[in-house]
Amino acid sequence: MTAQPAPRLTRLLEALLDVGTALDLRTVLRRVVDGAAELTGAGRAALVVADPGESGLAEIRTPGPEHVPETAPLLRVPILVRDEEFGELRLAGRPGAAPFTVEDEQLLRVLAAQAGVSIGNARLYETARQRERWIEGAAAVTTALLTEEGADDALTTVAERARLLAGACAGVILHPTAEGGMEIVAASSPDDPDGIVGATIAPGSPVLEQLLGGEPVFIEDSATDPRMTTRVRHRFGPSMMLPLRADGRLIGTLALPRRRGGRPYTDLERRLATQFASQAALALVLADARRGRERLAVYEDRDRIARDLHDLVVQRLFATGMMLESTRRRPGAEDVGGLLDRAVDELRSTVGEVRTAILTLQQPPAGPPTGLRGRVLRESASAAALLGFPPSTQFRGPVDTRVPEPVADRLVTALRRALADAARRPGTTRVEVTVDATDGGPDGAVRLSVSDDGERPAGAGGGRGTTSVWHHSIHG
């Protein structure tokens, strides 16, 4: 017994169910086209979209359509979504070149009505998904900016996340320049072989007035829009330029360009990206404030440690040294004189090293060292990598204020050479560096002493312990 074909009503119900259960827009459109072709027996079916920018599709056809003459009867049925035309179903090529019937049209109109409902649901679902992605992206950026220790990658973090969310080919951060323009300072553009950092928008550009005023700028085609003046504009098509504004001030601009010929941004994407930019700007400001507080806390802690070392440790050591000296002068102290001399010398050396530690704490934690003290400390710290231990460093007199820069340059050169010599000597376990600017001569002088306990060559007398001395008149 041969199976009878399913009645057309049954096939219509199946098509309606198939279309109604899909949530993805492209899946809905594909099922509408397939269902229309099956219901009518058309050799060719297509859905032409009225606004290609919404879905990124201009037309969907049945896969592998049969050859249909251009003169074949054509049936057109519009698809409406909330009284707005979304597109049009177009069918051609009935078996035997038969014309489409009224029943065919009625079936397609029922299918088109269900398609309108399903397309509306798919739009709502996609809108909800987009909002969720942008909200999650903004939260991830905020978390990253407020938990990262460094600020170097903060702007790149914002640019990268925004690029992924927007489906852009690049994420770009621009900062205002002193000349009144804007410059690209950070970018996420994995598909762009040529870097775009450093490109500028010239002062006077029409887009700057809007951006500096805190208004977003939306570009349909960056390559042809006369408002765009950057040297890289020819690479891009649709673009959004969103002000990063927080606390009433503009801290930069977030640009999200797509490739030439890319899908235009929808109104929803523009709104979501604008909201993202506002939250990212606030996160950048908060992150910068947090880093500022952390730096201030470090400075305050360093100052506290320096004060404690000076007020407690140095004063106690100094007082102990005075007591030892007074003990040495008492009658009957000749037997312990040598021991007391060594103890006093050690205390003086310790006081000098603690003072050096205080000066080190007072140096800024970042940037080049300031003054001769800072430069000497830097050279000593650098030599520790070669020596395997840090040299002991002491200063006497106002070395930062009395020693002019040319003399300081020569002293640092001599110190670097002496430390290198000490590092080359075998058995070196201790190096002492002293910079003395207490000479009371008419011109004044500065003396550098570098001593170590390394082995001396046999030709130089053998043994251990050497001292390198560099002496220079301060004004000579």
C-alpha angles and dihedrals in degrees: 000000000000117000113245118231115258114263114258091245090058091049089049092053090049091050092049091050092047093051095041096055096056121096102179111087096223091049090052092051093047092051092048091055094045092047093049092052093048095047095051101029089235117170091215129031129174139169113213112202118220094209111034090181093071100059101014089241128108097184142000120205135185110267114259098358119203119253106272123185116241088238094057116123113271128211120198126189123175122227113218126196111194092337092309121112110245097175146305134267112224121190132179141164112055115191111278090013088280116165121250114263132224088254090056090054093047092051091049092049090054089049091046091052091053089045090056091053093046093047089052090051091047089052091052091047092049091046090053091048092049092049090049092050093049092046091049090046093052091048091049091051092049091049092047094049094047095047103040115100097214132053098209095095099035095102093042089052090056093045094048096049093046091049092055094046094048096043088235126155091229141019113208135185119202128191127200114257129220089248092060099260133097132252131200105243101168134020142176108204111142093169094050112089093190116066117241098194109118097033111132142206106226120238113266095034111148092234091058093065090058095042095046087048090055096252123133119239122214119197125195095197120006092194095060104026107110091213091067115087106164119120091237097052093104090068095062142064126183112021143175122210110193125185116237097218128167135158090009095300134101112237097174147308131271113214122192112186126179126208120275109281091021124143113282118245115260124228089254093053090050093052094046093047091049090052090047091053091052092052093043090052091052091048091051091052092047092047091050090049091050092051089048091054091048092051090048090050090052092050092048092048092049091049090049092051091048091050092048092050091050099040097042115017101035095044092048093049091048091050091048091052091051091051091051091050091050090049090053091056095053119105114266095024095112093106094058096038095103093047092048091049091055092046091051091049091050092049091050090050091049092050089052093050093048090050088051089052089052091052090048091053090051092056115098110262092231135039131037119321117266125228130356092294091057093047092050091048090051092052091048092049091049091051091055089076090060098037097044091231136054117262119240108249128195134176129203123192130000096313094164095054103033102044114076119221098253091054090045090054092054092046092053090049091052091047092052091051093047093049090050090052091050091050091054094053114094118241097022109158102154134038124180123196122193127181111192122189097163096102108134098202122131093263095027123228141219122220128199119198123186116181130176139173097230124132116272121221117261091245090059094054099278123239129092135289127057136184128206115199126192118185128183137169109245094221098028 
